[in-house]
């Protein structure tokens, strides 16, 4: 696996990968890799496709009181994991390569980015959309893979790609979970032992709510029960909502819906989501 930190070398590296007619798949990450990221790499490894991963801890998607300075950075371990997973090229730019002096452009996706995490983390999705646009322009992939755990992020990127006619195929990969159901996340390392035990209340509460809605219970009743379960486990809730799976707006029972949640245990903010089938 090549590891590249300069844009001109990246362009040449990607051109070399395309030399045999291969498609290019991009897997953007912020590092601190785990099995969830490796599932993205595995999904991208299709016949005739070469895989490019990126690692960049993007300062533009962290708020003033968020965890940029302590976000885990594990360059050596990440590089080893990607090599063993069969990644072809790692793009690991420094901040000054992504945001040089005088950088003044912001990419904003209205509507779909404004509720849920967008309301709880103002400016977050502008940072996501801006850095993903940069990565798309730098790597110029044919297809890009994102985890469904960050479901609103995936929806924002799909909207952006459609609106800007990029021609890049966006593929969502199902959330990877621990044996007890907790969604894999780089931020799980912030949980202390007691918090880690409590954290499993989130996937369990969402599972109960999703099954209740599926069998025809009133969504608001199921959501209220999920919120009560999380509060009893010690969470401080940002949101627990049922939304349209494409627009993230008001749900329609005839369309795919998504149960989405974000809540904090101590200083750690966890998110999760589950699909709810049409027509209950």
Secondary structure by P-SEA (a helix, b strand, c coil): ccccccaaaaaaaaaaaaccbbbbbbbbccccccaaaaaaaaaaccccbbbbbbbcccccccccccccccccccaaaaaaaaaaacccbbbbbcccccccccbbbbbbbcccccccccccccaaaaaaaaaaaaaaaaccccbbbbbccaaaaaaaaaaaaaaacccbbbbbbcccccccccccccccccccaaaaaacaaaaaaaaaaaaaaaacccaaaaaaaaaaaaaaaccccccccccccccccccccccbbbbccccccccbbbbbbbbbcccc
